[in-house]
């Protein structure tokens, strides 16, 4: 399938929503070229600010460029979402039909202690886990579980940890993951004092609803949902709210890339 012109063009700061100047370039790269490594989990690339010398290449471009920008998976998904009409039926095809859904989902039962969840994520190199309702004797071990077919109640990610200070982790390290998540949100908004004195019921009112979609949801809608909610993944659920899979930014990018590279 022919690659759309908006993907075949050079990757420059003028038409991509990037903003952080850095020091090393991702040179001579089309937008489409950057999709391949990002579809495999590479989250960032460096690109040069457009040079005033139109025909400079290689080392000359590096010398001529006034600076560099960080281009992330978020920027790529936003770019694809903005140009979804140019992607044609690829953007309107369901995520399941495009093969974008990862059926294996690791989850933490909601009663699992937060520090046990953090340790499991570190040991398994996971960036995020679903939080699911517990199933009694099935969830007695201090380990993550397979989330497929379980009721989704929340999300816990490495990005969330960036907003938590050491006092939160030290004070509430033994709390169940869902209780910790709710209290941490209250602490971020109103301070530690408010979170310490608030009941679990009061804290749970501030707990965000997990971002979800169905297997039949079009790719463009899933990308739009993720961007609007500032998340890097969308959970796939059935009509009963039971987990059936997950779609990350890498999966979204891979779905588009594969559509134009595989027969």
CORMOZI-V666621 format. One record per helix or strand of 2 or more residues. SS is the DSSP state (alpha for helix, beta for strand). FROM is the first residue (numbers start at 0). LEN is the number of residues. If there is no record, write none. Layout:
((SS:FROM:LEN) (SS:FROM:LEN))
This chain:
((alpha:4:4) (beta:20:2) (alpha:30:9) (beta:43:5) (alpha:57:7) (beta:67:5) (alpha:72:10) (alpha:88:4) (beta:105:4) (alpha:113:11) (beta:127:5) (alpha:135:4) (beta:144:2) (beta:150:7) (alpha:157:5) (alpha:165:7) (alpha:176:14) (alpha:191:6) (alpha:199:5) (beta:211:2) (alpha:218:10) (beta:232:5) (beta:241:7) (alpha:248:13))
